[in-house]
């Protein structure tokens, strides 16, 4: 079933006739009165059978509030919101894909489909949406914001995640056009879709990206993070300057393995030292770093993967990781190795056993975004087909009495925070010619309410060629947790609104000054610039800077 067909069914199921609106109003009033959501829904079935959906409740809530029939009630909206986990990390993520384009990599594990960017399949959820919109950036962002709004999620603070092969291999005029159109969708309040195409190479663009960025500083949907994915061998000084011009704040890279032999036989196209240099350069540029790691590559074993995973925390020390167990797909070169009996996929049990062993070793400064890729099981020839490995791992860890201390497993999310009981923790570690300070506010039960990443460049740190970073301590990330709220909104007890970000900035400034630095530079997303400007930072060429 296509996304269009699913959307048609969803609209049909949630069409609000006057009778359904009256029923929804009654259900909402019961929920406001303290009745559990599901109990309220089941207590008032539809005349034709079945029950109202939460999506219908959200739509009814919005219509009733707009009509003045129902008073705005944030607690009520939160209780009926669909999939609240999507925005419990404090921001709303919108994922878009670039068009199919040649990739410089020749990796044997990577699927190839002419309809998709390298490594993606057309029936993956995000890829399906992109294909439906013919990879148009404006409509992808516009329709995703609309869908999230319909599900009851706030869309004031958006992390834009751009996927699709190797970003750095695309033509730069296409990159600039693509991001400009994404920002147009965040800046504009219109349903019109402009089919504008990028200009030919060496032709001056007919738009100004800087103006679009500036407009987003006060837009309805502000960009609080811009993420691209690329390869380690594409990272250099020139690329860093270009990424900053585009507004990028976070870079995902496929490290895949930390064994040169494994990288070579899987035809990755770069070695471990290349990854090490790329990570160090990105860190020197203040970027947040996400590394992808792939167990079960050709030549690996569960035991060698355990050893390989430990190398992640030897100098690389990424801020976030995605664990992507290699999956055997018929349209990847690796399939031929399997046919010859040269490759054997791990079983689900093999993966669970290994991941249960390694997850507790992940440092507290790192966030595990994924432990399996969202590839539908019908594409997998042999091996694991479960996409719910995270739940399997958590269940097994609970049985063993072990726990993961990564950021995702500790973030407070929707829990109320008592700022008076929070403890400030400063975790210091060395990585890529920098002394990293992971400053965090911890609750009494070890929950993570907020953190800041402060990087102090050391002797030998790579040179970025950007003057605004000369002699500066770097703030690479400030994140305060809790359900994503509208810009300027307040919520009692929410970690996002008890001043934790300001307090973390003050602590970072004290540490930087004590270590001899005269200024702080922050890699601010477009929509967060005003936040830092209000706290004493000033605009420079590529960063916001504050003398200390």
N, C-alpha and C positions, 0 to 999 in steps of 0.2 A: 504494500500500500504506500502510495506517495504521500509526501507531506501535505500536498493540496487536498488529497482525499481525506487524510486524517483531520485537517482543519475544517473541511466541510462537515464531517461527522461531529466534530466538537461544537461547531456553530449550531448544528441542528439540535444536538443534545442540550445545549445551553441557551437556546433561543428563549427570551423572556417574554412570554405572552402576558397579558394583564393578570391572568389567573396565577401564573408562576410568580409574577412580581408580588402579588398579594401574599402568596405562600412564603416567598423568600423574606418579605418584610416581617411576617410572623415568626419565622425561624430566627432571624437576626435579633428580634426583641427578646426571644427566649435565651439566646446566647448572651446577650447583654445582661440578662437577669441571673446569669451564673450557670446555665445549663451547658453541659459538654456539647461541643459542636456536633459530633457524630450522633449523640443521643437526640439532639434537637432535630437533626435531619431525618433520622429514622422514625421519630415520633410524629412526623407529618409527611406521609408518603404522597406521591403524585396520584391524582385520580385514575390515570391510565396505567398505574403501576410504576414501581421504581421510586427513586428519590432525587431531589435536587442535588446537583454536584457542588463542590466547593467553588468551582469556577463560576457557576451560576450565582452563587452567593456573593462572590466578589463583584461580579457585574451588577447585581442588584444593589449592593452597598453603594457603588459608585454612582449609579443612576439616582438612587434615593437621596444621597448627599447633595448631588448636583441640583436636584429638584427642591431641596430644602425640606424634604419630608423627614429626613433622618439627620441628626446632628453628627458631625465628624467625630469618630471614635477610633483612635489609633490602636488601642488594645483590642477592640473588636476586629479591626482589619487584620491585625497580626494573628488572631486566633483562626481566621478563615483563609489566610494566605496559603496558596498551594506551594509545596516544596520550599518551605522557609529556609532550608539549608543553603539554598542558592545565594542568599544575601546575608547569612549570619556571620560572615567573616568581615563585615563592615563595608563592603563595596558590592556593586552589581556587575558581574562579568558579562560582556557581550563578545561573542566569538564570531569572527568572519574569516573566510578563506579567499586567498588570491587565486587567479585563474591558472589553469594548467600551463606549465612552462618547463623547459629543460632544466634538469638538476645536474650540477657538476659531479655528484656522487654516483658511484657504481655499486653500491652495497648489495650483496647477494640476498639479504633478508628483506629488502624493501619491495613492496608490491608496486606494480606498474599498471595503471589504467589510463587510457588516453583521455578519458573524460575528466580526470582529476589531477591536481598537483601531485608530484612525486610523493609516495608513501601513504597516500590517502585512498580510501575506498568509497564508492558512491553511496553505500548504504550505512555509513557511519552517521550518527545524528546531525552533527554540525555540517558535515559534507553534504548531506541531503538538502539542508536548507540553502547552502551556497549554490548547489547545482540548480535548485528550483529558481533561484534568482539570477541565474547565469553569471554568478560570481561578481555581480554588480555591488560595489562596496556600499553605496548609498542605501539601496533597498535592503541589503542584508542587515545593516545597523538599524534602519528605520523600522523594519518589521520585527526585529528582535526586541527593540524597545517597546513596541506596541504589544507584543506577546507577553513580555514580562509585566507590563502595566496591567494587562487583562488578568494576570494571575495574582495581582495584588502586591507586586514588588515595587519598591521605590526605585526610580531610575535617575535620581539626581547626581549620583556619583558612580561613574562608569569606568571600569577597567576594560580597555579595548585590547582583545587578544587576537592578533593576526597570525593565522596559520597558513600552511601551504608550501611544502617543500623548503627550499633554501631562499629566504628573503633576499639575501645579499646578491643572489644571482639574477634577480629580476632587473630589468632596465630601470635606471633611476627616475626617469620621467614617469614611468608607470607607478613606481613606489610613491612618488610625490603626489600624483593624481589620486591614487588609491586612498592615501591617508587624508588628503584634502576632502575627498567625497565622504569619508567616514565622519570627519568633523562637521561637514555640511549637514549631515543627518542628525548629529547631536545638537547643532546650533539652531536648526530650523524647526519650526512647528508646522509642518505641511505634509500632506500625503502624496505630493507630486514627486515623481521619480525622473530625474534628469539623466539622460543617456549619454552625457558628455564623454568623449573618448580622449585619451592622452595624445599629446602632440608627437610628431615624429622626432627621432633622435636629433639633437643639436638645434631644435626649434625652441625658442623661448616660450615658457608656459604662459597661458593667458589668465592666470590667477595668481594670487599672492597667498602662500601658505601661512606666512607670518600674520596676516590680517585675520585669517580664519582661526588661527590659534588665539589671537587676542580676543576675538569675539567669544571664544569658548570660556574665557576666564570668568564671565558672568552669565553664561548660558544656562538654560533650564537643565540640560544634561551635561554636566561637567566631566571632563576626562581626568581621572585621578590616577591613571596608569596606562602606559602604552607598551605592549609586549610584542616582540617579533621573535621568530625562530630562524637560526642560521647554523652554519658549520664553524668549527674552530679555525679552520684554515681560511676563512673569509674575514677574520678579525685583524685589523691593523689601525694605525692612527687615523688614516683618512676615513675609514669606515666609522670609527667612533665619532668623529666630527659630523659626519653625514647623519648618523643616527640621532645625535643631539638636535640637529637642525629639524629633523622630522618630528621630534618630541618624544622619542623612545626613552623609556626609563628602565625597562627590564628586558633581558636577552635570554632566550632559551637556546641551548646548544646540545647537540647529541654527542656526549662523550662516548657512550655505548660500552666501552671497556677501558681498563687501565693496563692492558697487556698488549704490547706491540705485536706479538705473534698473532693474537686473536684478531686484532684490527686488520692485520695484513691479509690473513686467509679469508676474512669476510669482506675484503676489498673496500674498506672504509675510506681509504684515500688520504689519511693523515695519521700521525703517530701520537703517542701520549704526550710528548714534550710540546707538540703543537697545541694540545688542549690546555696544558699547564700555562703556556705563554698567553693564550687567548683569555683565560680566566683572570690572570694577573693584570692584563691590560684593561679588561672590563672593570675590574675592581678599582684600578687607578683612575678610571673615568667615572666612578661613582655609581655604575649600573648595578642593579640587582641581578643576581646570577642564578639561573635555573639550569641544572644539568640533567640530561636523560641518561639512564643507565639500563643496559639490556642484559639480563641473565639469559642463559641457554643459547648463546651464539654458537656458531660452528666452532668446534674445538674446545668448548667449555664444558665443565661438569658442575654439579651442584656444589661440590667442595671447592673447586677453583673459583666459582662465583662468590662464595663466602669470603675468600681471601681477597678477591678483586674489589668487593664492596667496601672493605676496610680501607682501601687506598683512597676512597673519596675524601676521607678526613685527614689526608696527608698533603697539606699545602693547597689542595683544590678548595675544600670547605665551601661548597655552594650554599646559597641562602635557601634554595628550594630544590627538590629533586622530583623527577617523575621516573618511576620504575616501570619499564615497558618490557616484560618478558617476551622474548622472541616467539612469534607465532608463525607456524608453517602455513603459507598461503600458496595456492596453485599458480598465481601470476608473479611469483618471485623466483629469482634464479636458484635460491636455496632448495626449491622443490626438486630440481634435478639431482642435487646431492642426496636428498632423501630417497629418491627413486633408486639410486645406486647403493643405498645402505650406508652412506657416509655421514648421515645426520639423524639424530634421534631426539624428538621433542620431549621435554620433561612432562610428566603427568601432573595433574592438578595437585596430587598429594606431594609430589616432589617440590613443587613451587611453594605450597603452603608451609611445608617443613622448613624450607630455606628462609622464606620471608619472616616466619615466626622467630627464627634464630637471629636474623640481622636487624629487624625493626627496633628492638630495645637498645641497639648500639648507636642509633642515630642521635647526634648532638641536639641539645635543646634549642640551638639557634637556627635549626633547619626545619623547613616545612615539607612534608611529603604530600605532594599534590595528587599523585596517582600511584596505584600499585598494579594496575593492569590497564591496557588500552581498550577503548570501547569499540572493539571490532566484533560485529555480530558472529556468533558461533558457526553459522552456516558457511562462513568463508574459511574456517580453519580445517585443514586437511587431517591433521593428527595432533594430539596433545590437548592442552587445557582449552576449554571453551567457556569457562565460567568468567563472567565479568564482575562477579560479586566477591572477588578475592579479599577485599578489605574486610568485609564482614566475617569471612571464614577465618582470616588471620586474627582478628580481634577476639573471636570466640575461642580459638585455640590458645591464645595468649592468656585469656582469662582463666582457662582450665589449668594452665601451667603456673599461674600466679606471677606472670611477668607483665610489663607495661612499656608502651612507647612514650617517650618524652618529647617527641617532636612538637612543633608549633601547632599543627592541626589537631593533635590529640589533647592539647592543653588549653586552647583558646576558649575564652569564656562564652563567646557567642551570645545567646539571648539572656544569659544570667545577669541579674542585677549586681552592681558592684558597689561596695562600701569603700570609698577612697581612703577613709581613715585607717583601714586595716591592711592596706596594701603594703607590700615589702618591695623595695627597690633592689634589684639584683644586677650586678655588672659581671657578665661572663666575658673573659678576655682570652683571645686565641690568636695565633699567628697564621697568616695565609697570604700568599702572593705578594711578598715584600710589604706587608701591612700588618699593623697591630689592630685587630678588630675588637670593638667593644659592643657586645650585645646587651644593651641596657633594657631591662624589662620590669614592669610592675606585676607582682605575683600576689594572688589571693591566698588566704589562709589554707585553702585546700589545693594549692599548687596550680591554680588556674592562671592562664596568661591573659591579663587585661589589656596590655599594650606594650610596645617595644620600639626601640630606635636602633638603627645600625650605624655606628660611628666608626669610620675607617681612618686610621692615622698612618699615612704613608711613611715607610722606613727607607733606609739607604738601599739603593739598588732597585727601587720601584720603577716600573716602566714609565717613560715619558709619553704623555698624551698629545703634546703639541698645542694644548689649549691653555692660553695665558690665565684665564680666570681660576684655574686649578693650581697655579704656581704657589707653593708654600701653604696650601690650604688643607685643613682637616676636612674630611668628607662625610656628609650625612647621606647615606645611601637609601634609607627608608625610614619612614615614621608610620606606624600602623597601630591604631587603637581599635579594639574589637567590640562586637555587639552588632545587632541587627542594623543593616544599612538604613540610615534615616535621611529624610529630606534635608538639603542644605539649610542650616539655620534652625532646624527643628530641635526640640528638646524632648528628652524622655527620662523620667525619674530613674536614677540608678544606672543608666546606660554608661558604659565605659567611654563611649565616644563623646560624652558631654559632661565630664567631671574634670576637664582641664588636664588630662593625662599627657596629651601631646605637648602642650606648653611646658609642663614640668620636665618631660624627657628632653626637650630641646635645651632647657636650662642646665640640666645635668651634663649633657653632651658638651655644651660650651665650657663648663667648668673643667671637664677632663681635657679638652683640647687645649685650653689655656695653660693648664698645669703641665702639659707636655710640650710647651714652647711654641704652639701654633698661634699665629696672629689673626687668622681669619677662618671662617667656616664657609664651605660651599655645599649647597644642597641640590641634588638632581630632582628638581620639582617637576611634577606632571603639570600640564597646561592648566587644568582646573584647580590645582592647589597653589598656584603662584600667589594668589592674594593672601592665603593663610600665612605664608612665610613673609610676605611683604609687611603684613600687619605685626609681625614679630621681629622687625628690625633688619630684615634682609633687603638687599638691593639688587636690581637687575644688572647682570653682566652679559657677556656675549652668549654663553651657552648654559650658564648656571645662575642661581641666585646666591649672592655672597654677603656675608656679614663680617665686619671687622670686630675682633674680640680683644 
